[in-house]
Amino acid sequence: SRTGNKIVGAIVPVIFVIVLIYLYLTEKLGLNIWGAIIFGIIGLLFLLGQWDSAQKDKKKKMEKELDKMEGKDLN
């Protein structure tokens, strides 16, 4: 999720949902439908938080590099 392409950050959540559905349908998850939905929502919120954090870190790093470049240009 630190790459320039934001769609790449969607790969892990999609895989998470597919695995969650597979585990629920094969009854390996051990949860009823509401438990699986709540587990999925919590998991997706966690992944969204990680993605957002990585995007903010990337933006800070780019701004820091830009400031370094501007500082070298002024000298």
C-alpha positions in Angstrom: 0.0 0.0 0.0 3.0 2.3 -0.1 3.3 2.0 -3.8 2.1 4.8 -6.1 -0.8 2.7 -7.3 -3.6 2.7 -4.8 -5.3 -0.3 -6.5 -2.4 -2.5 -5.3 -3.6 -1.7 -1.7 -6.9 -3.4 -2.5 -5.4 -6.8 -3.2 -5.1 -7.9 0.5 -8.7 -6.8 1.5 -10.1 -8.7 -1.6 -8.1 -11.8 -0.7 -9.3 -11.4 3.0 -12.9 -11.3 1.9 -12.5 -14.3 -0.4 -10.8 -16.4 2.3 -13.4 -15.4 4.8 -16.3 -16.4 2.5 -14.5 -19.7 1.7 -14.0 -20.5 5.4 -17.6 -19.6 6.2 -19.0 -21.8 3.4 -16.8 -24.8 4.3 -17.8 -24.3 8.0 -14.2 -24.1 9.1 -14.7 -20.6 10.6 -17.0 -21.8 13.4 -19.1 -18.7 13.3 -22.7 -18.0 12.4 -23.5 -15.5 9.6 -23.5 -12.5 11.9 -20.2 -13.5 13.6 -18.6 -13.9 10.1 -20.0 -10.5 9.0 -18.7 -8.7 12.2 -15.4 -10.5 11.9 -15.2 -9.4 8.2 -16.0 -5.8 9.1 -13.5 -5.6 11.9 -10.8 -7.2 9.6 -11.6 -4.8 6.8 -11.5 -1.8 9.2 -8.1 -3.0 10.4 -6.8 -3.3 6.8 -8.2 0.1 5.9 -6.4 1.6 8.9 -3.1 0.1 7.8 -3.6 1.2 4.2 -4.4 4.8 5.4 -1.4 4.8 7.7 0.9 3.7 4.9 -0.5 6.3 2.5 0.1 9.1 5.1 3.7 7.8 5.7 4.3 7.8 2.0 3.1 11.4 1.7 5.3 12.5 4.6 8.3 10.8 3.1 7.6 12.5 -0.3 7.2 15.9 1.4 10.5 15.4 3.3 12.3 14.5 0.1 10.9 17.5 -1.6 12.0 19.7 1.2 15.5 18.3 1.0 15.6 18.9 -2.8 14.4 22.5 -2.3 17.0 23.0 0.4 19.8 21.9 -2.0 18.5 24.1 -4.8 18.6 27.2 -2.6 22.3 26.7 -1.7 
